[in-house]
Amino acid sequence: MAPPVVHSLREQIREHIVEGIVSGRWKPGERIVERRIAMELEVSQTPVREALRELEALRLIESAPNKGVRVRELSAPDLEEIYPVRAGLEQMAAELAAPHLAEDVSRLEPHVTALYGADRADDGEAQARHTVGFHRELVRASGNSVLLHTWEGLGIEVWTALSIRWLGTVQQSYAEEHEAVLEAFRRRDPRIGELVKSHVLGCAPRA
């Protein structure tokens, strides 16, 4: 059994803030008060400041002199920008992962199964979570730690959730589209990299 993942205090605070933004607790344009978060979580302001810096690097929040930190007003073009970069990374990951996933797609299957349930329930949160989970396992199957680190550094989970919740990004069937990718690995499709690239680009929000 794998050991439990232990997140640093900064990472826990970062996840708390992200959850607040994605769930709508903090709206676009709303100020995020560092001191208030520190008091709420009973921590010092230093790790809160570090977490906010990370989220600013992801372009999820913005700061200005004398105005503090605010949730960015993100448009469809803002959210769409990440997808060509992500598509290129996942194309590379798919080509590297293809020999492994052709033999065993068990790491992808639970997410496809969960997506069928999420589609039936029209559960946007579960659709986002298992879409990201599927693609994270795909990238992880490449066996390239630099590629995985770069992919995770894009904040895919945040952008996927925001695309679905803020802009109502809807795919015809999250489950069927991901099952098609899974089957392409299973049948050793020689165009797997291009197929994954097209799939990711097809997920991008449209203005």
N, C-alpha and C positions, 0 to 999 in steps of 0.2 A: 504494500500500500504506500502511495506517495505521501510524503510528509505534508502537513497543512502549510498553505502559503501564508507567511507572516509579512504583513504590510507595515512599513514604517509609519510613524505618526504623520509625517507630511503626506504620504500617500493616502492615509485614511481621511485626512482633512480634505485633500484634493477630491476624493470620491464623494465626500459629503457635499462639497460645493457643486460638483458636476451633477449629482442627483437633484440638488435643489434647482439648478438651472433647467435641466431636462424635464423635471416634473412640473415646472412652472412656478415654483415657490419664489424664485427671482425671475422677473419678466425682462425681456429685452429693454435696455435703457435704464433699468433699475440699478441703484447703487448697492454695492456689496460692502458692508462695513467690517473691516478687519477686526476691530476691537469687539464688536458684537459676536462675531463667530468664535473668537477666542473665549469669550465669557460663556457662550452657549455650550461649547465643547469642553470647557474647563481646562484650557491649555494656554500656553504663552502665545504672544502674537508672532513670535519668530517663525514657527512652522506654518502658521496661517499665511504669513507673508511669502514664504517659500512656495507654498501651494498656489497662491495667487500668481506668482511669477511664472510658474509652469503653465497655468491656464492662459496667461497673457501670451506666452510663446505659441500656444495652440490657436491664438486669435479668438478665443472664446470670450474673453473679457478685455477691457481696455482701461488704461489709466491716463489721467491728465492732471497737470499741476493745479492744485487748489480745487479739484473736482472729485478726487478720489477714484475709486475703481467701480466700473459699471459693466453690466452684461452688454456685450456688443449687440447692436441692431444688425442682425444677419439677414441677408436676402437670399433668394434662390441662387443667383450667380456666385455669392460668397460660398455657399454650401457646395455648389457644383464644382468649384475650382479643385477640390481635393481629389475628385474621381479620376482624372487622367493620370495623376501621379500614382494613386492607389492601383489603377488598372495595370500600369507598367510594372509595378512591384509584384503584383499577383500573377501577371503573365510569366514573369521570371520564376516565381515560386512554383507555379503549376508545372513548368517544364522540368524543374529540378525534382519536384515531388512525384512526377508521373510514374517512374518505375516502382516506387514504394506503394502508391495508392492503387496501382493496377493490381497489386497482389492482395491488398487489404484496405478497404475503405471504412472499416469499423469505426474509425475516429470521426468520420463525417456523418454516419448514419443516424446517430441519436438526434442530431440537430435537424435533419430532414424530417424525422418522425415528429419531433416537437413542433416543427413549422406547420405540418398538416393540422395539428390541433390548434395552433395559434391562428391559422387562416380561418378555420371553422368558427372560432370564437371571436374573430376580428379583434384580436388582442395585439395592439400595436407594440406594447412593451415587450411581449414575448417574441414577436416578429423581429424586432430590433436585436434582442438579446441572442436569439439563435442564428440569425443571419451573421452577426459578428462572430459568434462561436464557430460557425461553419468555416468562415473565411480565416479565422485565426488558426484553426487546425490545419487548414490547407497550407497556409504559410509555414506553420511549424513543421509540417511533413517535408518541407524542402530540405530540412537539416542544416539550414544556413542561419546561424544566430545573428549575424549582422543584418540580414534581410528581415528577420523577425523583429529585431530591435527597431529598425527603421520604420517598419509597418506600424508597430505599436506606438511609435513616437508621433505618428500622424493623428492620433486620437480618433481612430476609426469608430470606436464605440460611441463616442460623443456625437460625431457628425452623422452617423447612421440614425441614431435616436432622434436627433434634431430634424433630420430630413423627413422622417416619418411623422413626427409629432407636430412640428411647426409648420411644415409645408404640405402635410398630407400626402407625401410621396407614397404611391400605391403601385405595387407590381401585380400583374394578373394573378399569379399564385406564387407566393414566396416558396412554398414547399416544392411545387412542380419545377420551378426554375432551378432550384438548388439540386433537386433530384436529377435533372438533366445533366448538370455538371458532374455529379457523382457517377452517373452512368458513363459519361465520356471518359472518365479515369478508368472505370472498370473495363471498358472495351478497348483501352489503349489507343484512343483517338490520336492520330499524329498531329492534329491541329489543336491539341488541348490548350496550349498557351493562348492562341488567338480566341478560342472559345471563352476562356476565363476572362480575358481582356474585354471582349464584347459584353459578357454578362455583367461585369462591374460597371462599365460605361452605361449600360442599360438601366442601372439602378440609380443613376444620378438624377437629382431633382430637376425639374424644368420650370423656368420662369413663367 
